[in-house]
Amino acid sequence: MSPALNDGDYALVKDLSSGQPLSIGDFVTFDHPDFGFSVKRIKAFRDNMFLLHGLAARSVEPAQIGWVCRKHILGRIEWHIAPSGMRKIANI
């Protein structure tokens, strides 16, 4: 997810098991049957399905990931902790 998140950074993730709403631009953690545990950003959604994308040049394309069901999204990244300090993740 570079440049937003880099190797070695920490992220504080809010559990979404209570059905809290998600928005385009949110960074989320999810469990994909082919790619495993991943972090991506919400690009689009319809009903209970989400299209996710990464920011890194080598990121898996949304077409490869496919639409992800809401039940596979585990949490939303709220805070980012890096060597330079801690900051709230912006939803843009």
Secondary structure by P-SEA (a helix, b strand, c coil): ccccccccbbbbbbbccccccccccccbbbbbcccccbbbbbccccccbbbbbbccccccccccccccccccccccccbbbccccccccccc
